[in-house]
Structures are given as C-alpha cells and as structure tokens.
Amino acid sequence: MRLRILYTKILDVLEQIPKNAAYRKYTKQITNEKLGMVKVEPDVKILEDQFQGGQIEEVSLQAESEPSLARKMIKWKHRSL
C-alpha cells in the first residue's frame, strides 16, 4: 500500500530533526501509529474508519505533504540559529 511508503518517508525525514523537538516527537508518534495500522489492516474501508481522517485518498494527500513540511521545519530551525 502506498501509505506504507509515505509513512516510512515521513519517519526518514523526521530523523533529521533534533530528538527533543516537539514536532518530531508528536509527528513520529502519530506516524508510527498510522503505519502500524496500515501494516496490519489490508481493508481500505476499515482503515478509513480507524484513521477517522476521511477517505484513504485524503489521508494519502496529508501523508504526501508531511515530508515537505518536515523539511521546511528543518530549514526554519537552521535559520533561527
């Protein structure tokens, strides 16, 4: 499933953010929870109910934009140093 790839990509980008950063902690926790659901549940309808975030296409769009946001957070952090 495409979500598995997207969530893995998010986790990879989060590794570049300091471990004590709140954004990293909470985003990593949520992403790991969703990745766990995707690994266990093959039924899209059930996943949609579990995510409570709309249709799987909407969830995918959110997951697609997260790595970009994470990279922006990294840039913003470096600028503030």
C-alpha positions in Angstrom: 0.0 0.0 0.0 1.2 3.5 -0.9 0.6 4.8 2.6 3.3 2.4 4.0 5.8 4.1 1.7 4.7 7.6 2.6 4.8 7.0 6.3 8.3 5.4 6.0 9.4 8.5 4.1 8.0 10.8 6.8 9.9 8.9 9.5 13.1 9.1 7.5 12.8 12.9 7.2 12.0 13.2 10.9 15.3 11.6 11.8 17.0 14.9 10.6 15.1 16.9 13.3 16.5 17.1 16.8 15.2 14.3 19.1 13.9 16.7 21.7 11.9 18.8 19.2 8.1 18.6 19.9 7.3 18.4 16.2 9.5 15.4 15.8 8.1 13.6 18.9 4.5 14.0 18.1 4.7 13.5 14.4 6.7 10.4 14.8 4.3 9.0 17.4 1.3 9.6 15.1 3.1 8.4 12.0 4.2 5.2 13.8 0.6 4.6 14.9 -0.8 5.0 11.4 2.0 2.9 9.9 1.1 0.1 12.4 -2.5 0.2 11.3 -1.6 0.1 7.6 0.8 -2.9 8.2 -2.0 -4.9 10.0 -5.2 -3.9 8.1 -5.4 -4.6 4.4 -9.1 -3.5 4.1 -9.3 0.2 3.0 -12.7 0.8 4.4 -11.6 -0.4 7.9 -8.5 1.8 7.7 -10.7 4.8 6.8 -12.7 4.2 9.9 -9.6 3.7 12.1 -7.9 6.9 10.7 -11.1 9.0 11.2 -9.5 11.3 8.7 -11.8 10.8 5.7 -11.3 8.7 2.7 -8.0 7.0 2.1 -7.2 9.4 -0.7 -7.4 12.3 1.7 -5.2 10.5 4.2 -2.7 9.9 1.4 -2.7 13.6 0.5 -2.0 14.5 4.1 0.9 12.0 4.2 2.3 13.3 0.9 2.6 16.8 2.3 4.2 15.9 5.6 7.8 15.3 4.4 7.7 18.7 2.7 6.6 20.3 6.0 9.2 18.4 7.9 11.9 19.7 5.6 10.6 23.2 6.0 10.8 22.8 9.7 14.5 21.8 9.4 15.2 24.9 7.3 13.3 27.2 9.6 15.2 25.8 12.6 18.6 26.4 10.9 17.7 30.0 10.1 16.8 30.7 13.7 20.2 29.5 15.0 
